[in-house]
Amino acid sequence: MDWQGQKLAEMLMQLLLVASAVAAFVVGYAVADFQLMLLVYAGGVVLTALVTVPNWPFFNRHPLKWLEAAEADRHPRPPQVTASATGGKKKTSKNK
């Protein structure tokens, strides 16, 4: 799953869970049955899991391009600057 696919999956999850909660509340209120409300919401949760958990092809529309091993060797990572390398001191400004 690529980055855009993860974002889409999260948006779908939020939308489906809110929609199932609203639908469950409306059904439970109209019929005055708490157990039916919980069953409708549980069905929404199962539907949400079936839509968002598997790695469906529409979550892979923007695949990442990885460097080949030889290409990665030609472009090594730059060295990381740590706080100890800079002296570990913060610059403070004095207000007069």
C-alpha positions as CSV (number, residue, x, y, z in Angstrom):
1,M,0.0,0.0,0.0
2,D,1.4,3.4,-1.0
3,W,1.2,6.7,0.9
4,Q,-1.9,7.9,-1.0
5,G,-3.5,4.5,-0.5
6,Q,-2.9,4.8,3.3
7,K,-4.5,8.2,3.3
8,L,-7.5,6.9,1.3
9,A,-7.9,3.9,3.6
10,E,-7.9,6.1,6.7
11,M,-10.4,8.5,5.1
12,L,-12.7,5.6,4.1
13,M,-12.4,4.1,7.5
14,Q,-13.4,7.3,9.2
15,L,-16.3,7.9,6.8
16,L,-17.7,4.4,7.0
17,L,-17.5,4.3,10.8
18,V,-19.2,7.6,11.2
19,A,-21.9,6.6,8.6
20,S,-22.5,3.3,10.3
21,A,-22.7,5.0,13.7
22,V,-25.3,7.5,12.4
23,A,-27.2,4.7,10.7
24,A,-27.1,2.5,13.8
25,F,-28.4,5.4,16.0
26,V,-31.2,6.2,13.6
27,V,-32.3,2.6,13.3
28,G,-32.0,2.0,17.1
29,Y,-34.0,5.2,17.9
30,A,-36.7,4.5,15.3
31,V,-37.2,0.9,16.4
32,A,-36.4,1.6,20.1
33,D,-34.1,-1.4,20.2
34,F,-30.6,-1.1,21.7
35,Q,-29.6,-4.6,20.6
36,L,-30.5,-3.9,17.0
37,M,-28.5,-0.6,17.1
38,L,-25.4,-2.5,18.3
39,L,-25.9,-5.1,15.5
40,V,-26.2,-2.4,12.8
41,Y,-23.0,-0.8,14.2
42,A,-21.2,-4.1,14.4
43,G,-22.1,-4.7,10.7
44,G,-20.7,-1.3,9.8
45,V,-17.5,-2.2,11.6
46,V,-17.2,-5.5,9.8
47,L,-17.9,-3.7,6.5
48,T,-15.3,-1.1,7.3
49,A,-12.7,-3.8,8.1
50,L,-13.4,-5.6,4.8
51,V,-13.0,-2.4,2.8
52,T,-9.9,-1.0,4.5
53,V,-7.8,-3.8,5.9
54,P,-7.0,-5.9,2.8
55,N,-4.5,-4.5,0.3
56,W,-6.9,-3.8,-2.5
57,P,-5.4,-2.8,-5.9
58,F,-7.0,0.7,-5.7
59,F,-4.7,1.4,-2.7
60,N,-1.7,0.8,-4.9
61,R,-2.2,3.4,-7.6
62,H,0.9,5.4,-6.8
63,P,3.8,2.9,-6.2
64,L,7.1,4.1,-4.8
65,K,10.2,4.0,-7.1
66,W,13.0,2.4,-5.2
67,L,16.7,2.9,-6.1
68,E,18.6,-0.1,-7.5
69,A,21.4,-1.3,-5.2
70,A,24.1,0.0,-7.6
71,E,22.3,3.4,-7.8
72,A,22.1,3.6,-4.1
73,D,25.9,2.9,-3.8
74,R,26.6,5.9,-6.1
75,H,24.5,8.2,-3.9
76,P,25.4,7.6,-0.3
77,R,23.4,9.2,2.5
78,P,24.8,12.5,3.8
79,P,26.2,12.3,7.3
80,Q,23.7,13.1,10.1
81,V,24.4,16.1,12.3
82,T,23.9,15.4,16.0
83,A,23.7,17.7,19.0
84,S,27.1,16.4,20.3
85,A,28.7,17.3,17.0
86,T,27.6,20.9,17.3
87,G,28.7,21.2,20.9
88,G,25.3,20.5,22.4
89,K,24.8,24.2,23.3
90,K,21.9,26.3,22.3
91,K,22.3,29.8,21.3
92,T,20.4,32.2,23.5
93,S,19.5,35.8,22.8
94,K,19.8,38.3,25.6
95,N,17.1,40.9,25.8
96,K,18.1,44.2,27.4
